[in-house]
Amino acid sequence: MDRTEFLTRIGEQPIINSHSHHLPDQFHHDLTLEKILRNSYVDWCGVPVPSFDSKTAVSAWLDAVRTRSYFVWLEKALMELYGIDEPLHSGNIEVYDQAIRSAHQDEDWHLSVLRENCGYESIILDTYWAPGEDNGHRELFKPAYRINSFFYGYNHAASDHNGHNIQVTYNRSITDIDEYVSFMEEILVERKTAGCVVLKCALAYDRGLDFGSATKAEAQRAMGQDDPDGINVIRFQDYIFDQVCRIAAELELPIQIHTGLGLMNRTNAMQLQPLIARHPKTTFLLMHGSYPWTSDISGLCHVYPNVWADLCWLPIISPTAARRLLHELIEVCDADRIIWGCDTWTSEESYGARLAFLDVLSRVLVERVEEGLMRQGDALRFAEQVLHSNAAKVLGLSD
């Protein structure tokens, strides 16, 4: 099977993008090359973007990032979107910058890239700065509701890594655990009614994912305390996650959970096994392939039918790891519980993430067809499911 032809065919598929942090309209109206890079993973992961006033600094920076997957796919996206044949270097920064500025004179350019170039039918949007929003474009963005702040509502002083505390946000002063759980349930019902299609947990940036089973009495010990013991906070959070899972199952809302990169201490997906086992009626969408512990995802998908693999972010972290995990997933859970999202802030980086995933998907499927492990028709069906119908089913977006 010719990979170029196969890549073209799957590139024409409509996509339901399972995860994005696409920034509001006004952010994109004055977009520049430097602004795109500063709001990308290239800057976020240890190699800060320098001032573009110094070509020497830019050259040194490009030498440092040139082979990083984050940069490789963003550069490919910029070259394709803006018709530039030459890779980025210190001498052509102005060419890239002017092309970006000119395109964004059309204030809807960032949306047309998502719809037309990326082919996104729907995008699940995690606005962690204002949980549950849709950027004013409900026809395209379907809100996720980030639940991290629920785990820090035991007093008014605590907050998650984004600075949120659910009691502070809602101006409440609850000190009874039963009342607090009822309060959470009211919010989740409200958010579903308002259009949220999934819950999002990013606690891997705050604590380990080893959520034990805690009692109501243990959870109560942290409530209303100015400086609760660390173990009481952990027990509170353990209890809260069990309650969130129960409510999510009742509301038929899946839960996305960030796994892998984060604190890098007990953030691998296998830490969630006890929680998953306690809640067989809750649907868990485990994100990012648990990189670098990718086989955790394969094992959990194999054993638990309520676990899905969301490959968002992984293809631009490491295409090699993404290909390896996708091979494993095909072998242990077929195509019915695998989805993908870009996990980016700008349309340019989203297009790069799409390029990376289609490259991963096409390489894996063509390889399996050529080795006699999959029929060509099954490979096309698999691609359609992963790009569209699986997410439509699990997120309730089917017609």
C-alpha positions, 0 to 999 in steps of 0.5 A: 500500500502506497503511504503517500496515497494512504496519507492523502486519503486519511487527510481528507477525513473530518476530525473530532479533536479531543483536546485543545487549549485554543486561545480566545479570538483577541489573542490571535488578532495581533499574532506574530512568529515570536508570539506563536513560538512563545505560546507553544511547547517549543518555549514551554519545555525548557528552551525559552524563545529569545528576543528576535532582535538578536540574530545571533541569539536566534541562531543559537536557539535554533541550533538548540531546538532544531531536532526537537519534535515540538519544533519540527512539526510547528515549523512544518505547519508554518511552511505549509500554511504560509507557503514558505519553502525554506526552513526557519533561520535567522535570515528569514524570520521577517518572511515568516513573521510578515506572512503570519501578520498578513494572514491574521489581518483577517480576524477569522483566519485562526478559525478557518485554519482549524475548520478548513486546513485541519478539517476539524468538525468539533474541538473539545476545548479545555479553557483552564483559565476559565473552566467550561468556556467555548470561546464564543464559538459553540458551533466549533468548540465543545467545552470540557470542564476542568475539575482540579479546583474541586480538590482544593476546596477544603479551605479558601487558601488552597489552590491548584496549579492554575490558581483556582479554588472552587469555593472561592470561585463560587463565593462559598464557605462550606465546611461539611463534606456532605454539603461540599459533595452536593455543591460539586454535584450541582456544579457538574449538573449545571456545566453539563446543562450548559454544554460541557461534554467531558470533565478534565483532570490535570492533577498530575501537575499537582500530585501523584495519580495514586488515588486511594479509597478514603472515608467520608470521616477522613475527608472531613478532617481537612474541611475548613482547616487553615493548615490541614495535615498533608495526609488529611489533604490527600485523603480529602482529594482521594474521597473527592475523586471517588465522588466525582467518578460516581457523579460522572457516571450518573451524568454520563460524562467521561473523565479525561485524565492527564497522565505521564509528564507532569510532576514525574512522581507517581504520574504514570497511568498505572497509578490510576488502576485502583480508581479505575477498578472501583468505578467500572461505570465511569468512562476514563479517557487517559491522555498523552499515552502516559509518556514515557510510561506508554505501555501502562495505557495498553495494559489498562485498555486491555483489562478495563473496557471503560478505559480509552486511550487519548493520544493527544499531545503524544505525537508531538512529544515523540512520534517514535513513542506514539508509533510504538503505542499505537502498534500496541493498542491495535494489538490489544484493543483494536480501534474502538477506544482510541481518540486523538486531539492536538492539545495546543494553543494556536491554530498553527501549532494545532495544524502541526500536531495534526500533521504529526498524528497523521504521519504516525497513523499512516506509518503504523497502518501501512506498515501493518498492511505491508506485513500482512497484519491488517487488511487495507480496508480495515486500515481505512476503517481504523483511521476513520474511527480514531479520527472521528467516530470514536470521539463522536461516540464517547463524547456524545457528538453523534448526529 
